[in-house]
């Protein structure tokens, strides 16, 4: 069962990512240790797409290095 968009956002914020805002349902999260922002689209109660889960996981792993 896929995770929810809200879960991904909580994971990013827990690791120190900051929501820079965006248009519509898009949010851009930045972190001082990463050059590229992570874009998450969708409302908090929607199922996350596989590529969104992978992008969040990869970003969090890069920050923890």
mmCIF file as Biopython writes it, N, C-alpha, C and O atoms, coordinates in Angstrom:
data_model
#
loop_
_atom_site.group_PDB
_atom_site.id
_atom_site.type_symbol
_atom_site.label_atom_id
_atom_site.label_alt_id
_atom_site.label_comp_id
_atom_site.label_asym_id
_atom_site.label_entity_id
_atom_site.label_seq_id
_atom_site.pdbx_PDB_ins_code
_atom_site.Cartn_x
_atom_site.Cartn_y
_atom_site.Cartn_z
_atom_site.occupancy
_atom_site.B_iso_or_equiv
_atom_site.auth_seq_id
_atom_site.auth_asym_id
_atom_site.pdbx_PDB_model_num
ATOM 1   N N  . UNK A ? 1  ? 0.844  -1.180 0.000  1.0 0.0 1  A 1 
ATOM 2   C CA . UNK A ? 1  ? 0.000  0.000  0.000  1.0 0.0 1  A 1 
ATOM 3   C C  . UNK A ? 1  ? 0.890  1.244  0.000  1.0 0.0 1  A 1 
ATOM 4   O O  . UNK A ? 1  ? 1.790  1.361  0.831  1.0 0.0 1  A 1 
ATOM 5   N N  . UNK A ? 2  ? 0.646  2.163  -0.916 1.0 0.0 2  A 1 
ATOM 6   C CA . UNK A ? 2  ? 1.500  3.363  -0.987 1.0 0.0 2  A 1 
ATOM 7   C C  . UNK A ? 2  ? 1.288  4.275  0.219  1.0 0.0 2  A 1 
ATOM 8   O O  . UNK A ? 2  ? 0.215  4.310  0.821  1.0 0.0 2  A 1 
ATOM 9   N N  . UNK A ? 3  ? 2.333  5.001  0.543  1.0 0.0 3  A 1 
ATOM 10  C CA . UNK A ? 3  ? 2.244  5.971  1.637  1.0 0.0 3  A 1 
ATOM 11  C C  . UNK A ? 3  ? 1.499  7.203  1.143  1.0 0.0 3  A 1 
ATOM 12  O O  . UNK A ? 3  ? 1.281  7.357  -0.058 1.0 0.0 3  A 1 
ATOM 13  N N  . UNK A ? 4  ? 1.115  8.062  2.044  1.0 0.0 4  A 1 
ATOM 14  C CA . UNK A ? 4  ? 0.403  9.291  1.710  1.0 0.0 4  A 1 
ATOM 15  C C  . UNK A ? 4  ? 1.407  10.431 1.510  1.0 0.0 4  A 1 
ATOM 16  O O  . UNK A ? 4  ? 2.515  10.397 2.045  1.0 0.0 4  A 1 
ATOM 17  N N  . UNK A ? 5  ? 1.004  11.432 0.736  1.0 0.0 5  A 1 
ATOM 18  C CA . UNK A ? 5  ? 1.846  12.609 0.491  1.0 0.0 5  A 1 
ATOM 19  C C  . UNK A ? 5  ? 2.206  13.278 1.820  1.0 0.0 5  A 1 
ATOM 20  O O  . UNK A ? 5  ? 3.338  13.721 2.010  1.0 0.0 5  A 1 
ATOM 21  N N  . UNK A ? 6  ? 1.250  13.348 2.726  1.0 0.0 6  A 1 
ATOM 22  C CA . UNK A ? 6  ? 1.502  13.954 4.040  1.0 0.0 6  A 1 
ATOM 23  C C  . UNK A ? 6  ? 2.613  13.252 4.809  1.0 0.0 6  A 1 
ATOM 24  O O  . UNK A ? 6  ? 3.379  13.895 5.527  1.0 0.0 6  A 1 
ATOM 25  N N  . UNK A ? 7  ? 2.701  11.926 4.658  1.0 0.0 7  A 1 
ATOM 26  C CA . UNK A ? 7  ? 3.770  11.172 5.313  1.0 0.0 7  A 1 
ATOM 27  C C  . UNK A ? 7  ? 5.139  11.557 4.749  1.0 0.0 7  A 1 
ATOM 28  O O  . UNK A ? 7  ? 6.108  11.697 5.495  1.0 0.0 7  A 1 
ATOM 29  N N  . UNK A ? 8  ? 5.208  11.724 3.438  1.0 0.0 8  A 1 
ATOM 30  C CA . UNK A ? 8  ? 6.473  12.112 2.809  1.0 0.0 8  A 1 
ATOM 31  C C  . UNK A ? 8  ? 6.893  13.499 3.267  1.0 0.0 8  A 1 
ATOM 32  O O  . UNK A ? 8  ? 8.069  13.742 3.538  1.0 0.0 8  A 1 
ATOM 33  N N  . UNK A ? 9  ? 5.932  14.401 3.351  1.0 0.0 9  A 1 
ATOM 34  C CA . UNK A ? 9  ? 6.227  15.766 3.786  1.0 0.0 9  A 1 
ATOM 35  C C  . UNK A ? 9  ? 6.731  15.765 5.229  1.0 0.0 9  A 1 
ATOM 36  O O  . UNK A ? 9  ? 7.694  16.465 5.543  1.0 0.0 9  A 1 
ATOM 37  N N  . UNK A ? 10 ? 6.101  14.996 6.102  1.0 0.0 10 A 1 
ATOM 38  C CA . UNK A ? 10 ? 6.553  14.900 7.494  1.0 0.0 10 A 1 
ATOM 39  C C  . UNK A ? 10 ? 7.975  14.347 7.581  1.0 0.0 10 A 1 
ATOM 40  O O  . UNK A ? 10 ? 8.781  14.818 8.383  1.0 0.0 10 A 1 
ATOM 41  N N  . UNK A ? 11 ? 8.279  13.340 6.750  1.0 0.0 11 A 1 
ATOM 42  C CA . UNK A ? 11 ? 9.632  12.773 6.746  1.0 0.0 11 A 1 
ATOM 43  C C  . UNK A ? 11 ? 10.662 13.823 6.345  1.0 0.0 11 A 1 
ATOM 44  O O  . UNK A ? 11 ? 11.724 13.921 6.960  1.0 0.0 11 A 1 
ATOM 45  N N  . UNK A ? 12 ? 10.351 14.610 5.313  1.0 0.0 12 A 1 
ATOM 46  C CA . UNK A ? 12 ? 11.277 15.653 4.866  1.0 0.0 12 A 1 
ATOM 47  C C  . UNK A ? 12 ? 11.473 16.709 5.944  1.0 0.0 12 A 1 
ATOM 48  O O  . UNK A ? 12 ? 12.603 17.099 6.237  1.0 0.0 12 A 1 
ATOM 49  N N  . UNK A ? 13 ? 10.388 17.168 6.528  1.0 0.0 13 A 1 
ATOM 50  C CA . UNK A ? 13 ? 10.487 18.210 7.554  1.0 0.0 13 A 1 
ATOM 51  C C  . UNK A ? 13 ? 11.239 17.700 8.780  1.0 0.0 13 A 1 
ATOM 52  O O  . UNK A ? 13 ? 11.969 18.457 9.420  1.0 0.0 13 A 1 
ATOM 53  N N  . UNK A ? 14 ? 11.066 16.436 9.107  1.0 0.0 14 A 1 
ATOM 54  C CA . UNK A ? 14 ? 11.769 15.838 10.257 1.0 0.0 14 A 1 
ATOM 55  C C  . UNK A ? 14 ? 13.284 15.853 10.038 1.0 0.0 14 A 1 
ATOM 56  O O  . UNK A ? 14 ? 14.048 15.964 10.996 1.0 0.0 14 A 1 
ATOM 57  N N  . UNK A ? 15 ? 13.715 15.742 8.785  1.0 0.0 15 A 1 
ATOM 58  C CA . UNK A ? 15 ? 15.149 15.724 8.463  1.0 0.0 15 A 1 
ATOM 59  C C  . UNK A ? 15 ? 15.710 17.120 8.189  1.0 0.0 15 A 1 
ATOM 60  O O  . UNK A ? 15 ? 16.872 17.256 7.806  1.0 0.0 15 A 1 
ATOM 61  N N  . UNK A ? 16 ? 14.891 18.157 8.383  1.0 0.0 16 A 1 
ATOM 62  C CA . UNK A ? 16 ? 15.401 19.517 8.258  1.0 0.0 16 A 1 
ATOM 63  C C  . UNK A ? 16 ? 15.126 20.201 6.931  1.0 0.0 16 A 1 
ATOM 64  O O  . UNK A ? 16 ? 15.651 21.286 6.683  1.0 0.0 16 A 1 
ATOM 65  N N  . UNK A ? 17 ? 14.321 19.599 6.078  1.0 0.0 17 A 1 
ATOM 66  C CA . UNK A ? 17 ? 13.958 20.240 4.818  1.0 0.0 17 A 1 
ATOM 67  C C  . UNK A ? 17 ? 12.953 21.350 5.092  1.0 0.0 17 A 1 
ATOM 68  O O  . UNK A ? 17 ? 12.138 21.246 6.009  1.0 0.0 17 A 1 
ATOM 69  N N  . UNK A ? 18 ? 13.011 22.404 4.301  1.0 0.0 18 A 1 
ATOM 70  C CA . UNK A ? 18 ? 12.124 23.553 4.472  1.0 0.0 18 A 1 
ATOM 71  C C  . UNK A ? 18 ? 11.255 23.686 3.228  1.0 0.0 18 A 1 
ATOM 72  O O  . UNK A ? 18 ? 11.751 23.618 2.104  1.0 0.0 18 A 1 
ATOM 73  N N  . UNK A ? 19 ? 9.956  23.875 3.438  1.0 0.0 19 A 1 
ATOM 74  C CA . UNK A ? 19 ? 9.015  24.058 2.337  1.0 0.0 19 A 1 
ATOM 75  C C  . UNK A ? 19 ? 9.176  25.471 1.793  1.0 0.0 19 A 1 
ATOM 76  O O  . UNK A ? 19 ? 8.862  26.447 2.474  1.0 0.0 19 A 1 
ATOM 77  N N  . UNK A ? 20 ? 9.664  25.574 0.568  1.0 0.0 20 A 1 
ATOM 78  C CA . UNK A ? 20 ? 9.894  26.852 -0.083 1.0 0.0 20 A 1 
ATOM 79  C C  . UNK A ? 20 ? 8.643  27.348 -0.807 1.0 0.0 20 A 1 
ATOM 80  O O  . UNK A ? 20 ? 8.630  28.459 -1.337 1.0 0.0 20 A 1 
ATOM 81  N N  . UNK A ? 21 ? 7.607  26.536 -0.830 1.0 0.0 21 A 1 
ATOM 82  C CA . UNK A ? 21 ? 6.373  26.921 -1.511 1.0 0.0 21 A 1 
ATOM 83  C C  . UNK A ? 21 ? 6.340  26.401 -2.931 1.0 0.0 21 A 1 
ATOM 84  O O  . UNK A ? 21 ? 7.226  25.655 -3.350 1.0 0.0 21 A 1 
ATOM 85  N N  . UNK A ? 22 ? 5.334  26.789 -3.659 1.0 0.0 22 A 1 
ATOM 86  C CA . UNK A ? 22 ? 5.176  26.357 -5.039 1.0 0.0 22 A 1 
ATOM 87  C C  . UNK A ? 22 ? 3.816  26.787 -5.557 1.0 0.0 22 A 1 
ATOM 88  O O  . UNK A ? 22 ? 3.084  27.508 -4.879 1.0 0.0 22 A 1 
ATOM 89  N N  . UNK A ? 23 ? 3.482  26.347 -6.746 1.0 0.0 23 A 1 
ATOM 90  C CA . UNK A ? 23 ? 2.209  26.697 -7.364 1.0 0.0 23 A 1 
ATOM 91  C C  . UNK A ? 23 ? 1.221  25.549 -7.211 1.0 0.0 23 A 1 
ATOM 92  O O  . UNK A ? 23 ? 1.573  24.385 -7.398 1.0 0.0 23 A 1 
ATOM 93  N N  . UNK A ? 24 ? 0.007  25.883 -6.874 1.0 0.0 24 A 1 
ATOM 94  C CA . UNK A ? 24 ? -1.025 24.865 -6.767 1.0 0.0 24 A 1 
ATOM 95  C C  . UNK A ? 24 ? -0.703 23.848 -5.697 1.0 0.0 24 A 1 
ATOM 96  O O  . UNK A ? 24 ? -0.420 24.201 -4.552 1.0 0.0 24 A 1 
ATOM 97  N N  . UNK A ? 25 ? -0.749 22.582 -6.074 1.0 0.0 25 A 1 
ATOM 98  C CA . UNK A ? 25 ? -0.488 21.517 -5.102 1.0 0.0 25 A 1 
ATOM 99  C C  . UNK A ? 25 ? 0.987  21.131 -5.048 1.0 0.0 25 A 1 
ATOM 100 O O  . UNK A ? 25 ? 1.342  20.159 -4.382 1.0 0.0 25 A 1 
ATOM 101 N N  . UNK A ? 26 ? 1.840  21.866 -5.728 1.0 0.0 26 A 1 
ATOM 102 C CA . UNK A ? 26 ? 3.273  21.561 -5.736 1.0 0.0 26 A 1 
ATOM 103 C C  . UNK A ? 26 ? 3.978  22.275 -4.591 1.0 0.0 26 A 1 
ATOM 104 O O  . UNK A ? 26 ? 3.680  23.427 -4.276 1.0 0.0 26 A 1 
ATOM 105 N N  . UNK A ? 27 ? 4.923  21.562 -3.976 1.0 0.0 27 A 1 
ATOM 106 C CA . UNK A ? 27 ? 5.749  22.117 -2.912 1.0 0.0 27 A 1 
ATOM 107 C C  . UNK A ? 27 ? 7.199  21.803 -3.235 1.0 0.0 27 A 1 
ATOM 108 O O  . UNK A ? 27 ? 7.519  20.706 -3.695 1.0 0.0 27 A 1 
ATOM 109 N N  . UNK A ? 28 ? 8.073  22.769 -2.994 1.0 0.0 28 A 1 
ATOM 110 C CA . UNK A ? 28 ? 9.502  22.577 -3.204 1.0 0.0 28 A 1 
ATOM 111 C C  . UNK A ? 28 ? 10.199 22.600 -1.854 1.0 0.0 28 A 1 
ATOM 112 O O  . UNK A ? 28 ? 10.111 23.581 -1.115 1.0 0.0 28 A 1 
ATOM 113 N N  . UNK A ? 29 ? 10.883 21.528 -1.542 1.0 0.0 29 A 1 
ATOM 114 C CA . UNK A ? 29 ? 11.594 21.422 -0.275 1.0 0.0 29 A 1 
ATOM 115 C C  . UNK A ? 29 ? 13.087 21.564 -0.530 1.0 0.0 29 A 1 
ATOM 116 O O  . UNK A ? 29 ? 13.643 20.916 -1.416 1.0 0.0 29 A 1 
ATOM 117 N N  . UNK A ? 30 ? 13.723 22.417 0.254  1.0 0.0 30 A 1 
ATOM 118 C CA . UNK A ? 30 ? 15.158 22.654 0.123  1.0 0.0 30 A 1 
ATOM 119 C C  . UNK A ? 30 ? 15.845 22.271 1.429  1.0 0.0 30 A 1 
ATOM 120 O O  . UNK A ? 30 ? 15.243 22.260 2.502  1.0 0.0 30 A 1 
ATOM 121 N N  . UNK A ? 31 ? 17.128 21.958 1.291  1.0 0.0 31 A 1 
ATOM 122 C CA . UNK A ? 31 ? 17.958 21.626 2.449  1.0 0.0 31 A 1 
ATOM 123 C C  . UNK A ? 31 ? 19.332 22.228 2.187  1.0 0.0 31 A 1 
ATOM 124 O O  . UNK A ? 31 ? 19.816 22.181 1.056  1.0 0.0 31 A 1 
ATOM 125 N N  . UNK A ? 32 ? 19.975 22.794 3.215  1.0 0.0 32 A 1 
ATOM 126 C CA . UNK A ? 32 ? 21.285 23.429 3.013  1.0 0.0 32 A 1 
ATOM 127 C C  . UNK A ? 32 ? 22.359 22.492 2.457  1.0 0.0 32 A 1 
ATOM 128 O O  . UNK A ? 32 ? 23.311 22.953 1.826  1.0 0.0 32 A 1 
ATOM 129 N N  . UNK A ? 33 ? 22.220 21.191 2.681  1.0 0.0 33 A 1 
ATOM 130 C CA . UNK A ? 33 ? 23.241 20.258 2.222  1.0 0.0 33 A 1 
ATOM 131 C C  . UNK A ? 33 ? 22.990 19.744 0.806  1.0 0.0 33 A 1 
ATOM 132 O O  . UNK A ? 33 ? 23.826 19.026 0.258  1.0 0.0 33 A 1 
ATOM 133 N N  . UNK A ? 34 ? 21.854 20.098 0.205  1.0 0.0 34 A 1 
ATOM 134 C CA . UNK A ? 34 ? 21.532 19.664 -1.153 1.0 0.0 34 A 1 
ATOM 135 C C  . UNK A ? 34 ? 21.432 20.857 -2.077 1.0 0.0 34 A 1 
ATOM 136 O O  . UNK A ? 34 ? 20.927 21.911 -1.689 1.0 0.0 34 A 1 
ATOM 137 N N  . UNK A ? 35 ? 21.909 20.696 -3.295 1.0 0.0 35 A 1 
ATOM 138 C CA . UNK A ? 35 ? 21.849 21.774 -4.276 1.0 0.0 35 A 1 
ATOM 139 C C  . UNK A ? 35 ? 20.495 21.857 -4.949 1.0 0.0 35 A 1 
ATOM 140 O O  . UNK A ? 35 ? 20.039 22.943 -5.308 1.0 0.0 35 A 1 
ATOM 141 N N  . UNK A ? 36 ? 19.854 20.721 -5.121 1.0 0.0 36 A 1 
ATOM 142 C CA . UNK A ? 36 ? 18.627 20.641 -5.895 1.0 0.0 36 A 1 
ATOM 143 C C  . UNK A ? 36 ? 17.412 20.476 -4.983 1.0 0.0 36 A 1 
ATOM 144 O O  . UNK A ? 36 ? 17.433 19.632 -4.087 1.0 0.0 36 A 1 
ATOM 145 N N  . UNK A ? 37 ? 16.347 21.268 -5.191 1.0 0.0 37 A 1 
ATOM 146 C CA . UNK A ? 37 ? 15.150 21.087 -4.358 1.0 0.0 37 A 1 
ATOM 147 C C  . UNK A ? 37 ? 14.400 19.805 -4.718 1.0 0.0 37 A 1 
ATOM 148 O O  . UNK A ? 37 ? 14.536 19.278 -5.821 1.0 0.0 37 A 1 
ATOM 149 N N  . UNK A ? 38 ? 13.620 19.325 -3.778 1.0 0.0 38 A 1 
ATOM 150 C CA . UNK A ? 38 ? 12.775 18.145 -3.977 1.0 0.0 38 A 1 
ATOM 151 C C  . UNK A ? 38 ? 11.349 18.656 -4.172 1.0 0.0 38 A 1 
ATOM 152 O O  . UNK A ? 38 ? 10.814 19.346 -3.304 1.0 0.0 38 A 1 
ATOM 153 N N  . UNK A ? 39 ? 10.737 18.324 -5.295 1.0 0.0 39 A 1 
ATOM 154 C CA . UNK A ? 39 ? 9.367  18.758 -5.592 1.0 0.0 39 A 1 
ATOM 155 C C  . UNK A ? 39 ? 8.394  17.634 -5.257 1.0 0.0 39 A 1 
ATOM 156 O O  . UNK A ? 39 ? 8.567  16.491 -5.682 1.0 0.0 39 A 1 
ATOM 157 N N  . UNK A ? 40 ? 7.374  17.981 -4.489 1.0 0.0 40 A 1 
ATOM 158 C CA . UNK A ? 40 ? 6.316  17.037 -4.135 1.0 0.0 40 A 1 
ATOM 159 C C  . UNK A ? 40 ? 5.001  17.654 -4.586 1.0 0.0 40 A 1 
ATOM 160 O O  . UNK A ? 40 ? 4.698  18.797 -4.243 1.0 0.0 40 A 1 
ATOM 161 N N  . UNK A ? 41 ? 4.228  16.910 -5.347 1.0 0.0 41 A 1 
ATOM 162 C CA . UNK A ? 41 ? 2.926  17.404 -5.790 1.0 0.0 41 A 1 
ATOM 163 C C  . UNK A ? 41 ? 1.828  16.519 -5.229 1.0 0.0 41 A 1 
ATOM 164 O O  . UNK A ? 41 ? 2.031  15.333 -4.968 1.0 0.0 41 A 1 
ATOM 165 N N  . UNK A ? 42 ? 0.671  17.117 -5.050 1.0 0.0 42 A 1 
ATOM 166 C CA . UNK A ? 42 ? -0.477 16.376 -4.543 1.0 0.0 42 A 1 
ATOM 167 C C  . UNK A ? 42 ? -0.912 16.885 -3.194 1.0 0.0 42 A 1 
ATOM 168 O O  . UNK A ? 42 ? -0.155 17.570 -2.506 1.0 0.0 42 A 1 
ATOM 169 N N  . UNK A ? 43 ? -2.120 16.555 -2.814 1.0 0.0 43 A 1 
ATOM 170 C CA . UNK A ? 43 ? -2.653 16.929 -1.512 1.0 0.0 43 A 1 
ATOM 171 C C  . UNK A ? 43 ? -2.215 15.919 -0.468 1.0 0.0 43 A 1 
ATOM 172 O O  . UNK A ? 43 ? -1.905 14.773 -0.793 1.0 0.0 43 A 1 
ATOM 173 N N  . UNK A ? 44 ? -2.190 16.345 0.781  1.0 0.0 44 A 1 
ATOM 174 C CA . UNK A ? 44 ? -1.664 15.527 1.868  1.0 0.0 44 A 1 
ATOM 175 C C  . UNK A ? 44 ? -2.302 14.164 2.043  1.0 0.0 44 A 1 
ATOM 176 O O  . UNK A ? 44 ? -1.644 13.240 2.520  1.0 0.0 44 A 1 
ATOM 177 N N  . UNK A ? 45 ? -3.575 14.010 1.669  1.0 0.0 45 A 1 
ATOM 178 C CA . UNK A ? 45 ? -4.254 12.729 1.884  1.0 0.0 45 A 1 
ATOM 179 C C  . UNK A ? 45 ? -4.243 11.827 0.652  1.0 0.0 45 A 1 
ATOM 180 O O  . UNK A ? 45 ? -4.849 10.755 0.676  1.0 0.0 45 A 1 
ATOM 181 N N  . UNK A ? 46 ? -3.569 12.234 -0.421 1.0 0.0 46 A 1 
ATOM 182 C CA . UNK A ? 46 ? -3.481 11.405 -1.632 1.0 0.0 46 A 1 
ATOM 183 C C  . UNK A ? 46 ? -2.357 10.386 -1.492 1.0 0.0 46 A 1 
ATOM 184 O O  . UNK A ? 46 ? -1.401 10.592 -0.745 1.0 0.0 46 A 1 
ATOM 185 N N  . UNK A ? 47 ? -2.492 9.277  -2.228 1.0 0.0 47 A 1 
ATOM 186 C CA . UNK A ? 47 ? -1.427 8.282  -2.259 1.0 0.0 47 A 1 
ATOM 187 C C  . UNK A ? 47 ? -0.218 8.850  -3.002 1.0 0.0 47 A 1 
ATOM 188 O O  . UNK A ? 47 ? -0.360 9.517  -4.027 1.0 0.0 47 A 1 
ATOM 189 N N  . UNK A ? 48 ? 0.964  8.579  -2.471 1.0 0.0 48 A 1 
ATOM 190 C CA . UNK A ? 48 ? 2.193  9.027  -3.116 1.0 0.0 48 A 1 
ATOM 191 C C  . UNK A ? 48 ? 2.532  8.102  -4.280 1.0 0.0 48 A 1 
ATOM 192 O O  . UNK A ? 48 ? 2.291  6.896  -4.219 1.0 0.0 48 A 1 
ATOM 193 N N  . UNK A ? 49 ? 3.080  8.668  -5.316 1.0 0.0 49 A 1 
ATOM 194 C CA . UNK A ? 49 ? 3.548  7.889  -6.462 1.0 0.0 49 A 1 
ATOM 195 C C  . UNK A ? 49 ? 4.880  7.234  -6.077 1.0 0.0 49 A 1 
ATOM 196 O O  . UNK A ? 49 ? 5.585  7.692  -5.178 1.0 0.0 49 A 1 
ATOM 197 N N  . UNK A ? 50 ? 5.191  6.165  -6.779 1.0 0.0 50 A 1 
ATOM 198 C CA . UNK A ? 50 ? 6.430  5.426  -6.490 1.0 0.0 50 A 1 
ATOM 199 C C  . UNK A ? 50 ? 7.654  6.326  -6.647 1.0 0.0 50 A 1 
ATOM 200 O O  . UNK A ? 50 ? 8.568  6.278  -5.823 1.0 0.0 50 A 1 
ATOM 201 N N  . UNK A ? 51 ? 7.678  7.144  -7.697 1.0 0.0 51 A 1 
ATOM 202 C CA . UNK A ? 51 ? 8.844  8.000  -7.937 1.0 0.0 51 A 1 
ATOM 203 C C  . UNK A ? 51 ? 8.975  9.073  -6.843 1.0 0.0 51 A 1 
ATOM 204 O O  . UNK A ? 51 ? 10.087 9.509  -6.543 1.0 0.0 51 A 1 
ATOM 205 N N  . UNK A ? 52 ? 7.858  9.500  -6.250 1.0 0.0 52 A 1 
ATOM 206 C CA . UNK A ? 52 ? 7.925  10.482 -5.174 1.0 0.0 52 A 1 
ATOM 207 C C  . UNK A ? 52 ? 8.541  9.860  -3.926 1.0 0.0 52 A 1 
ATOM 208 O O  . UNK A ? 52 ? 9.377  10.478 -3.265 1.0 0.0 52 A 1 
ATOM 209 N N  . UNK A ? 53 ? 8.131  8.647  -3.607 1.0 0.0 53 A 1 
ATOM 210 C CA . UNK A ? 53 ? 8.697  7.956  -2.447 1.0 0.0 53 A 1 
ATOM 211 C C  . UNK A ? 53 ? 10.196 7.757  -2.624 1.0 0.0 53 A 1 
ATOM 212 O O  . UNK A ? 53 ? 10.969 7.959  -1.688 1.0 0.0 53 A 1 
ATOM 213 N N  . UNK A ? 54 ? 10.603 7.363  -3.822 1.0 0.0 54 A 1 
ATOM 214 C CA . UNK A ? 54 ? 12.021 7.129  -4.101 1.0 0.0 54 A 1 
ATOM 215 C C  . UNK A ? 54 ? 12.825 8.432  -4.014 1.0 0.0 54 A 1 
ATOM 216 O O  . UNK A ? 54 ? 13.937 8.436  -3.485 1.0 0.0 54 A 1 
ATOM 217 N N  . UNK A ? 55 ? 12.272 9.535  -4.528 1.0 0.0 55 A 1 
ATOM 218 C CA . UNK A ? 55 ? 12.962 10.822 -4.481 1.0 0.0 55 A 1 
ATOM 219 C C  . UNK A ? 55 ? 13.169 11.287 -3.044 1.0 0.0 55 A 1 
ATOM 220 O O  . UNK A ? 55 ? 14.236 11.794 -2.699 1.0 0.0 55 A 1 
ATOM 221 N N  . UNK A ? 56 ? 12.158 11.116 -2.217 1.0 0.0 56 A 1 
ATOM 222 C CA . UNK A ? 56 ? 12.254 11.511 -0.811 1.0 0.0 56 A 1 
ATOM 223 C C  . UNK A ? 56 ? 13.279 10.640 -0.095 1.0 0.0 56 A 1 
ATOM 224 O O  . UNK A ? 56 ? 14.105 11.149 0.664  1.0 0.0 56 A 1 
ATOM 225 N N  . UNK A ? 57 ? 13.231 9.352  -0.328 1.0 0.0 57 A 1 
ATOM 226 C CA . UNK A ? 57 ? 14.176 8.438  0.317  1.0 0.0 57 A 1 
ATOM 227 C C  . UNK A ? 57 ? 15.617 8.775  -0.089 1.0 0.0 57 A 1 
ATOM 228 O O  . UNK A ? 57 ? 16.507 8.800  0.761  1.0 0.0 57 A 1 
ATOM 229 N N  . UNK A ? 58 ? 15.846 9.030  -1.360 1.0 0.0 58 A 1 
ATOM 230 C CA . UNK A ? 58 ? 17.175 9.360  -1.848 1.0 0.0 58 A 1 
ATOM 231 C C  . UNK A ? 58 ? 17.667 10.672 -1.233 1.0 0.0 58 A 1 
ATOM 232 O O  . UNK A ? 58 ? 18.821 10.766 -0.815 1.0 0.0 58 A 1 
ATOM 233 N N  . UNK A ? 59 ? 16.800 11.678 -1.177 1.0 0.0 59 A 1 
ATOM 234 C CA . UNK A ? 59 ? 17.184 12.969 -0.612 1.0 0.0 59 A 1 
ATOM 235 C C  . UNK A ? 59 ? 17.558 12.837 0.866  1.0 0.0 59 A 1 
ATOM 236 O O  . UNK A ? 59 ? 18.544 13.422 1.315  1.0 0.0 59 A 1 
ATOM 237 N N  . UNK A ? 60 ? 16.780 12.080 1.605  1.0 0.0 60 A 1 
ATOM 238 C CA . UNK A ? 60 ? 17.068 11.900 3.027  1.0 0.0 60 A 1 
ATOM 239 C C  . UNK A ? 60 ? 18.375 11.154 3.234  1.0 0.0 60 A 1 
ATOM 240 O O  . UNK A ? 60 ? 19.141 11.484 4.139  1.0 0.0 60 A 1 
ATOM 241 N N  . UNK A ? 61 ? 18.638 10.147 2.398  1.0 0.0 61 A 1 
ATOM 242 C CA . UNK A ? 61 ? 19.905 9.417  2.504  1.0 0.0 61 A 1 
ATOM 243 C C  . UNK A ? 61 ? 21.096 10.321 2.202  1.0 0.0 61 A 1 
ATOM 244 O O  . UNK A ? 61 ? 22.134 10.207 2.855  1.0 0.0 61 A 1 
ATOM 245 N N  . UNK A ? 62 ? 20.964 11.220 1.220  1.0 0.0 62 A 1 
ATOM 246 C CA . UNK A ? 62 ? 22.051 12.144 0.885  1.0 0.0 62 A 1 
ATOM 247 C C  . UNK A ? 62 ? 22.344 13.109 2.029  1.0 0.0 62 A 1 
ATOM 248 O O  . UNK A ? 62 ? 23.501 13.446 2.283  1.0 0.0 62 A 1 
ATOM 249 N N  . UNK A ? 63 ? 21.313 13.545 2.705  1.0 0.0 63 A 1 
ATOM 250 C CA . UNK A ? 63 ? 21.481 14.488 3.815  1.0 0.0 63 A 1 
ATOM 251 C C  . UNK A ? 63 ? 22.168 13.807 4.988  1.0 0.0 63 A 1 
ATOM 252 O O  . UNK A ? 63 ? 22.959 14.438 5.689  1.0 0.0 63 A 1 
ATOM 253 N N  . UNK A ? 64 ? 21.885 12.548 5.211  1.0 0.0 64 A 1 
ATOM 254 C CA . UNK A ? 64 ? 22.446 11.822 6.348  1.0 0.0 64 A 1 
ATOM 255 C C  . UNK A ? 64 ? 23.904 11.439 6.155  1.0 0.0 64 A 1 
ATOM 256 O O  . UNK A ? 64 ? 24.554 11.030 7.118  1.0 0.0 64 A 1 
ATOM 257 N N  . UNK A ? 65 ? 24.435 11.554 4.960  1.0 0.0 65 A 1 
ATOM 258 C CA . UNK A ? 65 ? 25.834 11.168 4.704  1.0 0.0 65 A 1 
ATOM 259 C C  . UNK A ? 65 ? 26.796 12.071 5.418  1.0 0.0 65 A 1 
ATOM 260 O O  . UNK A ? 65 ? 28.009 11.889 5.312  1.0 0.0 65 A 1 
#
